[in-house]
Amino acid sequence: MTLLRASVRLEKRKSVRRGSEAEWLIGLSVGTVSTWRTSSRIQLAAKLSSRLSANSGTTHRHR
């Protein structure tokens, strides 16, 4: 995943050198949005899983 991103970044740098800055900016903004979405999803999943584990822990203690 990170390797793929690094290669994409390299490609974007090359395109900037060619002079297609607008294209690079669009790609950068889209990439930022997608990464932000995935990170927020991961955080949400982590919160839910921690809540579930905490709930199961309390129920086990009561039993």
C-alpha positions as CSV (number, residue, x, y, z in Angstrom):
1,M,0.0,0.0,0.0
2,T,2.7,2.5,1.0
3,L,4.9,1.3,-1.8
4,L,2.2,1.9,-4.3
5,R,1.6,5.4,-2.9
6,A,5.3,6.2,-3.2
7,S,5.4,5.2,-6.8
8,V,2.2,7.3,-7.5
9,R,3.9,10.3,-5.8
10,L,7.0,9.8,-8.0
11,E,4.8,9.8,-11.1
12,K,3.0,12.9,-9.9
13,R,6.4,14.6,-9.4
14,K,7.4,13.7,-13.0
15,S,4.1,15.1,-14.3
16,V,4.8,18.4,-12.4
17,R,8.2,18.6,-14.2
18,R,6.4,18.2,-17.5
19,G,4.2,21.2,-16.6
20,S,0.8,19.6,-15.9
21,E,0.5,21.2,-12.4
22,A,-3.3,21.4,-12.5
23,E,-3.5,17.7,-13.0
24,W,-1.1,17.0,-10.1
25,L,-3.1,19.4,-7.8
26,I,-6.3,17.6,-8.6
27,G,-4.7,14.2,-8.0
28,L,-3.2,15.5,-4.7
29,S,-6.5,16.8,-3.5
30,V,-8.4,13.6,-4.4
31,G,-5.7,11.5,-2.8
32,T,-5.8,13.6,0.4
33,V,-9.6,13.3,0.6
34,S,-9.5,9.5,0.0
35,T,-6.8,9.0,2.6
36,W,-8.7,11.2,5.1
37,R,-11.9,9.1,4.5
38,T,-10.1,5.8,5.0
39,S,-8.3,7.1,8.1
40,S,-11.6,8.3,9.6
41,R,-13.2,4.9,8.7
42,I,-10.3,3.1,10.5
43,Q,-10.7,5.4,13.5
44,L,-14.5,4.7,13.6
45,A,-13.9,1.0,13.3
46,A,-11.4,1.2,16.1
47,K,-13.8,3.1,18.3
48,L,-16.6,0.5,17.7
49,S,-14.3,-2.4,18.3
50,S,-13.0,-0.9,21.5
51,R,-16.5,-0.3,22.7
52,L,-17.5,-3.8,21.8
53,S,-14.5,-5.3,23.6
54,A,-15.2,-3.1,26.7
55,N,-18.9,-4.1,26.7
56,S,-18.0,-7.8,26.4
57,G,-15.4,-7.4,29.2
58,T,-18.0,-5.8,31.6
59,T,-20.6,-8.5,30.8
60,H,-18.0,-11.2,31.5
61,R,-17.1,-9.6,34.8
62,H,-20.7,-9.5,35.9
63,R,-21.2,-13.1,35.0
